[in-house]
Amino acid sequence: MRRVAITSGLLLVLVTSVAASTPASFRGRVIEFPTSSKANMIFVMSRNGSLRRVDVAQAKVSYSDDIPLKMRRKQPAKHLKHGTEVRVLAEENGHGMWRAHSVEILALPGSKPKPKPQPDDNPSTGPVLSRRTA
């Protein structure tokens, strides 16, 4: 009986620790980049208003294909500043802190978003369906 209780207790601890380290992906804008001793931390605000504190010390930072080559830096992590739109792959430590594995820069601060394609009433390309008259 005692062995079962110990085994089930250990199993519970292992299951909760595995669930806490499940990687998640989220995106948002960097709203603050502290320059003090916490230089490896950024804060990401999502569209729905949730704020996440992210440790980027061990993260691989890269640019999206949408960022022009002339705007890229040799060290992409230098673009992690206020207003940068990012996608983060990270794990939560259970205390509200996220440790990033990778950070992808989607848009730079001040850059204009791509215009969304507007639906056209008369598309110039593509098949045209018409009714056959006999």
C-alpha positions as CSV (number, residue, x, y, z in Angstrom):
1,M,0.0,0.0,0.0
2,R,2.8,2.4,0.9
3,R,4.6,1.5,-2.3
4,V,1.5,2.4,-4.4
5,A,1.2,5.8,-2.6
6,I,4.9,6.7,-3.3
7,T,4.7,5.5,-6.9
8,S,1.5,7.5,-7.6
9,G,3.0,10.6,-5.9
10,L,6.1,10.4,-8.1
11,L,4.0,9.9,-11.1
12,L,1.9,13.0,-10.2
13,V,5.1,15.1,-9.9
14,L,6.4,13.9,-13.2
15,V,3.1,14.6,-15.0
16,T,2.8,18.1,-13.7
17,S,6.4,19.0,-14.5
18,V,6.0,17.7,-18.1
19,A,2.7,19.7,-18.5
20,A,4.4,22.9,-17.3
21,S,7.2,22.7,-19.9
22,T,5.0,22.3,-23.0
23,P,6.1,24.6,-25.7
24,A,3.7,27.3,-27.0
25,S,3.7,29.7,-29.8
26,F,2.4,33.2,-29.6
27,R,2.7,36.5,-31.4
28,G,2.5,40.2,-30.5
29,R,4.4,43.4,-30.3
30,V,7.3,44.1,-28.0
31,I,6.2,46.9,-25.7
32,E,9.3,47.3,-23.5
33,F,12.9,46.4,-23.7
34,P,14.7,47.1,-20.4
35,T,18.3,48.2,-20.7
36,S,19.2,47.5,-17.1
37,S,20.5,44.2,-15.8
38,K,17.5,42.4,-17.3
39,A,18.6,43.1,-20.9
40,N,17.6,39.5,-21.9
41,M,14.0,40.1,-21.1
42,I,11.3,41.5,-23.4
43,F,7.6,42.0,-22.9
44,V,5.2,40.9,-25.6
45,M,1.6,42.3,-25.8
46,S,-0.7,40.2,-27.9
47,R,-3.7,41.5,-29.8
48,N,-6.1,40.3,-27.1
49,G,-4.2,42.3,-24.5
50,S,-2.3,39.6,-22.7
51,L,1.2,40.5,-21.6
52,R,4.0,37.9,-21.5
53,R,7.4,38.4,-20.0
54,V,9.9,36.5,-22.2
55,D,13.5,35.5,-21.5
56,V,15.3,35.7,-24.8
57,A,18.9,34.9,-23.5
58,Q,19.0,31.4,-25.1
59,A,16.7,32.1,-28.1
60,K,17.5,32.0,-31.7
61,V,16.3,35.3,-33.2
62,S,15.6,35.4,-36.9
63,Y,13.8,37.5,-39.5
64,S,10.6,36.6,-41.4
65,D,10.9,36.4,-45.2
66,D,8.7,39.6,-45.3
67,I,11.5,41.7,-43.9
68,P,13.6,43.2,-46.8
69,L,17.3,42.3,-46.8
70,K,18.3,46.0,-46.7
71,M,16.5,46.4,-43.3
72,R,18.1,43.4,-41.6
73,R,21.0,43.5,-39.2
74,K,23.7,41.0,-38.6
75,Q,22.4,40.5,-35.1
76,P,18.6,40.3,-35.3
77,A,18.3,40.5,-31.5
78,K,19.1,44.2,-31.7
79,H,15.7,44.7,-33.4
80,L,13.9,43.4,-30.3
81,K,12.7,46.9,-29.2
82,H,9.5,48.7,-28.7
83,G,7.0,48.2,-31.6
84,T,8.6,45.2,-33.2
85,E,6.1,42.5,-34.1
86,V,7.3,39.0,-33.2
87,R,6.3,35.3,-33.1
88,V,7.7,33.5,-30.1
89,L,8.2,29.8,-29.5
90,A,8.7,29.4,-25.7
91,E,8.0,27.3,-22.6
92,E,6.4,28.7,-19.4
93,N,8.2,27.9,-16.2
94,G,5.0,27.9,-14.1
95,H,5.6,31.3,-12.6
96,G,4.5,33.5,-15.5
97,M,8.0,33.7,-17.1
98,W,8.5,32.3,-20.6
99,R,11.8,31.0,-21.9
100,A,12.0,31.5,-25.6
101,H,13.5,28.9,-27.9
102,S,13.1,31.0,-31.0
103,V,11.9,34.5,-31.8
104,E,10.9,35.4,-35.4
105,I,10.7,39.1,-36.3
106,L,7.6,39.6,-38.4
107,A,7.6,43.4,-38.7
108,L,9.9,46.2,-37.7
109,P,8.8,49.3,-35.7
110,G,7.5,52.0,-38.0
111,S,7.1,49.8,-41.0
112,K,3.9,49.9,-42.9
113,P,1.8,46.7,-42.8
114,K,1.2,45.0,-46.1
115,P,-2.1,46.1,-47.6
116,K,-4.8,43.4,-47.4
117,P,-6.0,42.4,-50.9
118,Q,-9.4,43.9,-51.6
119,P,-12.0,41.6,-53.3
120,D,-12.5,42.6,-56.9
121,D,-15.9,42.5,-58.5
122,N,-14.4,41.7,-61.9
123,P,-11.3,39.5,-61.4
124,S,-9.0,39.8,-64.4
125,T,-7.5,36.3,-63.9
126,G,-9.0,32.9,-63.2
127,P,-11.7,30.9,-64.8
128,V,-15.0,32.5,-65.7
129,L,-18.2,30.4,-65.3
130,S,-21.0,31.3,-67.6
131,R,-24.3,29.7,-68.4
132,R,-24.5,27.8,-71.6
133,T,-27.3,28.7,-74.0
134,A,-28.4,26.1,-76.5
